Amino acid sequence: MSSLNFTKATYDINTETVTVDGNTFEFGKYWKSQDGVLDTEGFWDNDNNNFIPKGLFDEVTGYIKVD
């Protein structure tokens, strides 16, 4: 069984960049803006090199819920 390896991250929808641990890099927005999904806050999936917006269901990793 593998453990999930996530780091808190932010996304800038104007510049399409992700910031993780103080490092910013380009990352194209692939999700639709919708109720319950935050475009600017989420997690960086260190194993799959992917930004997952808070509230989004991701087919690879499953539903990410943060209280």
Phi and psi in radians as a Rosetta constraint file:
Dihedral C 1 N 2 CA 2 C 2 CIRCULARHARMONIC -1.754 0.35
Dihedral N 2 CA 2 C 2 N 3 CIRCULARHARMONIC 2.646 0.35
Dihedral C 2 N 3 CA 3 C 3 CIRCULARHARMONIC -1.714 0.35
Dihedral N 3 CA 3 C 3 N 4 CIRCULARHARMONIC 2.652 0.35
Dihedral C 3 N 4 CA 4 C 4 CIRCULARHARMONIC -1.434 0.35
Dihedral N 4 CA 4 C 4 N 5 CIRCULARHARMONIC 2.493 0.35
Dihedral C 4 N 5 CA 5 C 5 CIRCULARHARMONIC -2.133 0.35
Dihedral N 5 CA 5 C 5 N 6 CIRCULARHARMONIC 1.571 0.35
Dihedral C 5 N 6 CA 6 C 6 CIRCULARHARMONIC -2.023 0.35
Dihedral N 6 CA 6 C 6 N 7 CIRCULARHARMONIC 2.591 0.35
Dihedral C 6 N 7 CA 7 C 7 CIRCULARHARMONIC -2.241 0.35
Dihedral N 7 CA 7 C 7 N 8 CIRCULARHARMONIC 2.393 0.35
Dihedral C 7 N 8 CA 8 C 8 CIRCULARHARMONIC -1.007 0.35
Dihedral N 8 CA 8 C 8 N 9 CIRCULARHARMONIC 2.471 0.35
Dihedral C 8 N 9 CA 9 C 9 CIRCULARHARMONIC -2.573 0.35
Dihedral N 9 CA 9 C 9 N 10 CIRCULARHARMONIC 2.816 0.35
Dihedral C 9 N 10 CA 10 C 10 CIRCULARHARMONIC -2.153 0.35
Dihedral N 10 CA 10 C 10 N 11 CIRCULARHARMONIC 2.711 0.35
Dihedral C 10 N 11 CA 11 C 11 CIRCULARHARMONIC -2.240 0.35
Dihedral N 11 CA 11 C 11 N 12 CIRCULARHARMONIC 2.364 0.35
Dihedral C 11 N 12 CA 12 C 12 CIRCULARHARMONIC -1.834 0.35
Dihedral N 12 CA 12 C 12 N 13 CIRCULARHARMONIC 1.900 0.35
Dihedral C 12 N 13 CA 13 C 13 CIRCULARHARMONIC -1.230 0.35
Dihedral N 13 CA 13 C 13 N 14 CIRCULARHARMONIC -0.369 0.35
Dihedral C 13 N 14 CA 14 C 14 CIRCULARHARMONIC -1.311 0.35
Dihedral N 14 CA 14 C 14 N 15 CIRCULARHARMONIC -0.660 0.35
Dihedral C 14 N 15 CA 15 C 15 CIRCULARHARMONIC -1.847 0.35
Dihedral N 15 CA 15 C 15 N 16 CIRCULARHARMONIC -0.078 0.35
Dihedral C 15 N 16 CA 16 C 16 CIRCULARHARMONIC 0.885 0.35
Dihedral N 16 CA 16 C 16 N 17 CIRCULARHARMONIC 0.984 0.35
Dihedral C 16 N 17 CA 17 C 17 CIRCULARHARMONIC -2.231 0.35
Dihedral N 17 CA 17 C 17 N 18 CIRCULARHARMONIC 2.639 0.35
Dihedral C 17 N 18 CA 18 C 18 CIRCULARHARMONIC -1.949 0.35
Dihedral N 18 CA 18 C 18 N 19 CIRCULARHARMONIC 2.461 0.35
Dihedral C 18 N 19 CA 19 C 19 CIRCULARHARMONIC -2.055 0.35
Dihedral N 19 CA 19 C 19 N 20 CIRCULARHARMONIC 2.145 0.35
Dihedral C 19 N 20 CA 20 C 20 CIRCULARHARMONIC -2.304 0.35
Dihedral N 20 CA 20 C 20 N 21 CIRCULARHARMONIC 2.160 0.35
Dihedral C 20 N 21 CA 21 C 21 CIRCULARHARMONIC 0.890 0.35
Dihedral N 21 CA 21 C 21 N 22 CIRCULARHARMONIC 0.667 0.35
Dihedral C 21 N 22 CA 22 C 22 CIRCULARHARMONIC 1.450 0.35
Dihedral N 22 CA 22 C 22 N 23 CIRCULARHARMONIC -0.068 0.35
Dihedral C 22 N 23 CA 23 C 23 CIRCULARHARMONIC -1.753 0.35
Dihedral N 23 CA 23 C 23 N 24 CIRCULARHARMONIC 2.286 0.35
Dihedral C 23 N 24 CA 24 C 24 CIRCULARHARMONIC -2.004 0.35
Dihedral N 24 CA 24 C 24 N 25 CIRCULARHARMONIC 2.380 0.35
Dihedral C 24 N 25 CA 25 C 25 CIRCULARHARMONIC -2.630 0.35
Dihedral N 25 CA 25 C 25 N 26 CIRCULARHARMONIC 2.799 0.35
Dihedral C 25 N 26 CA 26 C 26 CIRCULARHARMONIC -1.209 0.35
Dihedral N 26 CA 26 C 26 N 27 CIRCULARHARMONIC 2.447 0.35
Dihedral C 26 N 27 CA 27 C 27 CIRCULARHARMONIC -2.773 0.35
Dihedral N 27 CA 27 C 27 N 28 CIRCULARHARMONIC 1.976 0.35
Dihedral C 27 N 28 CA 28 C 28 CIRCULARHARMONIC -1.147 0.35
Dihedral N 28 CA 28 C 28 N 29 CIRCULARHARMONIC 2.425 0.35
Dihedral C 28 N 29 CA 29 C 29 CIRCULARHARMONIC -1.294 0.35
Dihedral N 29 CA 29 C 29 N 30 CIRCULARHARMONIC 2.108 0.35
Dihedral C 29 N 30 CA 30 C 30 CIRCULARHARMONIC -1.917 0.35
Dihedral N 30 CA 30 C 30 N 31 CIRCULARHARMONIC -0.176 0.35
Dihedral C 30 N 31 CA 31 C 31 CIRCULARHARMONIC -1.792 0.35
Dihedral N 31 CA 31 C 31 N 32 CIRCULARHARMONIC 2.775 0.35
Dihedral C 31 N 32 CA 32 C 32 CIRCULARHARMONIC -1.517 0.35
Dihedral N 32 CA 32 C 32 N 33 CIRCULARHARMONIC 2.408 0.35
Dihedral C 32 N 33 CA 33 C 33 CIRCULARHARMONIC -1.212 0.35
Dihedral N 33 CA 33 C 33 N 34 CIRCULARHARMONIC 2.317 0.35
Dihedral C 33 N 34 CA 34 C 34 CIRCULARHARMONIC -2.785 0.35
Dihedral N 34 CA 34 C 34 N 35 CIRCULARHARMONIC 2.867 0.35
Dihedral C 34 N 35 CA 35 C 35 CIRCULARHARMONIC -1.012 0.35
Dihedral N 35 CA 35 C 35 N 36 CIRCULARHARMONIC 2.396 0.35
Dihedral C 35 N 36 CA 36 C 36 CIRCULARHARMONIC 1.508 0.35
Dihedral N 36 CA 36 C 36 N 37 CIRCULARHARMONIC -0.107 0.35
Dihedral C 36 N 37 CA 37 C 37 CIRCULARHARMONIC -2.047 0.35
Dihedral N 37 CA 37 C 37 N 38 CIRCULARHARMONIC 2.159 0.35
Dihedral C 37 N 38 CA 38 C 38 CIRCULARHARMONIC -1.586 0.35
Dihedral N 38 CA 38 C 38 N 39 CIRCULARHARMONIC 2.177 0.35
Dihedral C 38 N 39 CA 39 C 39 CIRCULARHARMONIC -1.299 0.35
Dihedral N 39 CA 39 C 39 N 40 CIRCULARHARMONIC -0.414 0.35
Dihedral C 39 N 40 CA 40 C 40 CIRCULARHARMONIC -1.848 0.35
Dihedral N 40 CA 40 C 40 N 41 CIRCULARHARMONIC -0.191 0.35
Dihedral C 40 N 41 CA 41 C 41 CIRCULARHARMONIC -2.171 0.35
Dihedral N 41 CA 41 C 41 N 42 CIRCULARHARMONIC 2.560 0.35
Dihedral C 41 N 42 CA 42 C 42 CIRCULARHARMONIC 3.056 0.35
Dihedral N 42 CA 42 C 42 N 43 CIRCULARHARMONIC -2.592 0.35
Dihedral C 42 N 43 CA 43 C 43 CIRCULARHARMONIC -2.381 0.35
Dihedral N 43 CA 43 C 43 N 44 CIRCULARHARMONIC 2.583 0.35
Dihedral C 43 N 44 CA 44 C 44 CIRCULARHARMONIC -1.693 0.35
Dihedral N 44 CA 44 C 44 N 45 CIRCULARHARMONIC 2.160 0.35
Dihedral C 44 N 45 CA 45 C 45 CIRCULARHARMONIC -1.488 0.35
Dihedral N 45 CA 45 C 45 N 46 CIRCULARHARMONIC 1.805 0.35
Dihedral C 45 N 46 CA 46 C 46 CIRCULARHARMONIC -1.155 0.35
Dihedral N 46 CA 46 C 46 N 47 CIRCULARHARMONIC -0.471 0.35
Dihedral C 46 N 47 CA 47 C 47 CIRCULARHARMONIC -1.363 0.35
Dihedral N 47 CA 47 C 47 N 48 CIRCULARHARMONIC -0.628 0.35
Dihedral C 47 N 48 CA 48 C 48 CIRCULARHARMONIC -1.903 0.35
Dihedral N 48 CA 48 C 48 N 49 CIRCULARHARMONIC 0.076 0.35
Dihedral C 48 N 49 CA 49 C 49 CIRCULARHARMONIC 0.842 0.35
Dihedral N 49 CA 49 C 49 N 50 CIRCULARHARMONIC 1.073 0.35
Dihedral C 49 N 50 CA 50 C 50 CIRCULARHARMONIC -2.513 0.35
Dihedral N 50 CA 50 C 50 N 51 CIRCULARHARMONIC 2.405 0.35
Dihedral C 50 N 51 CA 51 C 51 CIRCULARHARMONIC -1.511 0.35
Dihedral N 51 CA 51 C 51 N 52 CIRCULARHARMONIC 2.278 0.35
Dihedral C 51 N 52 CA 52 C 52 CIRCULARHARMONIC -2.063 0.35
Dihedral N 52 CA 52 C 52 N 53 CIRCULARHARMONIC 1.932 0.35
Dihedral C 52 N 53 CA 53 C 53 CIRCULARHARMONIC -1.102 0.35
Dihedral N 53 CA 53 C 53 N 54 CIRCULARHARMONIC 2.522 0.35
Dihedral C 53 N 54 CA 54 C 54 CIRCULARHARMONIC -1.022 0.35
Dihedral N 54 CA 54 C 54 N 55 CIRCULARHARMONIC 2.173 0.35
Dihedral C 54 N 55 CA 55 C 55 CIRCULARHARMONIC 1.712 0.35
Dihedral N 55 CA 55 C 55 N 56 CIRCULARHARMONIC -0.086 0.35
Dihedral C 55 N 56 CA 56 C 56 CIRCULARHARMONIC -1.530 0.35
Dihedral N 56 CA 56 C 56 N 57 CIRCULARHARMONIC 2.457 0.35
Dihedral C 56 N 57 CA 57 C 57 CIRCULARHARMONIC -1.510 0.35
Dihedral N 57 CA 57 C 57 N 58 CIRCULARHARMONIC 2.132 0.35
Dihedral C 57 N 58 CA 58 C 58 CIRCULARHARMONIC -1.923 0.35
Dihedral N 58 CA 58 C 58 N 59 CIRCULARHARMONIC 2.158 0.35
Dihedral C 58 N 59 CA 59 C 59 CIRCULARHARMONIC -1.099 0.35
Dihedral N 59 CA 59 C 59 N 60 CIRCULARHARMONIC -0.503 0.35
Dihedral C 59 N 60 CA 60 C 60 CIRCULARHARMONIC -1.377 0.35
Dihedral N 60 CA 60 C 60 N 61 CIRCULARHARMONIC -0.793 0.35
Dihedral C 60 N 61 CA 61 C 61 CIRCULARHARMONIC -1.830 0.35
Dihedral N 61 CA 61 C 61 N 62 CIRCULARHARMONIC -0.274 0.35
Dihedral C 61 N 62 CA 62 C 62 CIRCULARHARMONIC 1.707 0.35
Dihedral N 62 CA 62 C 62 N 63 CIRCULARHARMONIC -3.065 0.35
Dihedral C 62 N 63 CA 63 C 63 CIRCULARHARMONIC -1.330 0.35
Dihedral N 63 CA 63 C 63 N 64 CIRCULARHARMONIC 2.275 0.35
Dihedral C 63 N 64 CA 64 C 64 CIRCULARHARMONIC -1.808 0.35
Dihedral N 64 CA 64 C 64 N 65 CIRCULARHARMONIC 2.075 0.35
Dihedral C 64 N 65 CA 65 C 65 CIRCULARHARMONIC -2.156 0.35
Dihedral N 65 CA 65 C 65 N 66 CIRCULARHARMONIC 2.231 0.35
Dihedral C 65 N 66 CA 66 C 66 CIRCULARHARMONIC -2.169 0.35
Dihedral N 66 CA 66 C 66 N 67 CIRCULARHARMONIC 2.189 0.35
